[in-house]
Amino acid sequence: MEHNEKQRDTKKLTGIAARLNDLVDYQDGAVVSRTIIDKKTGTLTLFSFDEGQGLSEHTAPFDALVYILDGEAEVTISGNCLQLKEGVMVIMPANEPHALRAIKRFKMMLVMIKS
C-alpha cells in the first residue's frame, strides 16, 4: 500500500469510535497486519495470526508493547517463553531477540515507540 493510501485509511478512523478487534480479520494460513498509526515517533499496528503461524526470531531497535486482543500466543524473548491470552500484554525490549507463534489463532496490537 502506498503512503497516501495508508494516510487515507488512517484518516477514516480518526475521530470515530472503533473496536480494535474488528479492524483486522483472520485469514486461513496467514499473518495479516494493518497499520493504524505510522509516525516518525512510533507505530501502532494490528496483527492477526492463524493457528500455527508466527514471526520468526528477530530483533528491533526499539521497545515494543504487544497486547493480545483475542486468542492465545507464545512469545519468546531472549529464550524466555511466555504464553499470553486475551487481555495480557508484554514489553519486548529493544535489541533483544524475540519471536511470536499462534498457539490458537490470535490478534494483537503492537505499539512501537521510536523516541
N, C-alpha and C positions, 0 to 999 in steps of 0.2 A: 504494500500500500504506500503510495507516495505521501510525502509530508503534508501537502494540502488536504488530501483525503483524510489523514489522521486528524488534522485540526477540525475539519467539518464534523467528523464522527464524535470527537470530544465535545464540540460545541453543542451538539444535540443533547448532551447530558447536563450541560451547565444550567443551573437554576431549576432543575426538576428533581423530584424525589424518585429514587430508583433502588431496587434491591440488588445488591452485588451479585447474589446467586443467579439472578435472571439475566445478567449481562454477558455470560459466556455459556455456551452449550457443550454437552458431551458429544464426542464423535467416536464411533467404534474404531478401536485400534490406534487411537491417535492422541496427541497432546495438542490442545488448542489454546492460543493466547489472544488476549485483547488488551491493548494499551489504553488506559483510561486517562492518565496524565503523563506527559513527556516533557519535562523541563530540564534546563541545564543543571538545576539543583537536585533533581531526582525524578523517579518514575513510580507510577502505580500501575501494575499490570495484573490482570486476572488470568488464571490458567484453569483448564480442566484436563484431567488425565484419565483415560480409560484404564480399567483394571490391568495391572501388569506393566503399564507404560511408565516412563520416568525420564529423568535427566541424569546423564552420566556424571561422574565426579568431575568437578571443575572448580575454579576459584573466581572471585570477583574482587575488584579493587575497593569496594565499598561495603559497609554493613548492609544487610538486607533483613527485613522482617517478613516472615511467612505466617499468614493467618489462614487456618483451614476453615473454609466456608461450608463444606459438605464432604462426607465420606471419611476415608482413612488413608494416611500416608506414612511411609517410612522415610525419615530424613536422617541422613548420616552427615555429621560434621566432625572432621578430623578423626574419623574412625569411631566416633560415638554415635550409636544408632538409637534414634528416638521414634516411637510410634505416636503419631498425632492424630486426633479425631476432631470432628467439628467443634468449633469454638476455642481451639487451642492455638497458640502462637509460639514461635521460636525466633530468636535473632541469630542469623548466621553471620559471624564476624568476617570482616574484610580479610582477604588473602588466606583464608582457611579453606581447605578442600571440603566440598560438600556435594551431596547427591540427593535426589528425591525419587521415590518409587511408589506407585499406587498399590497398596495392599487391596483396597477396594477402590473403585473409581472415586476420584475426589476433585474438588475445586478449591483453589487457594487464591489469596490476594498476596502479591509480592510488592513490598514497598522498599525502594532503594533510595537512600539519601546520599547525595554525592557531595554535599558541602554543609 
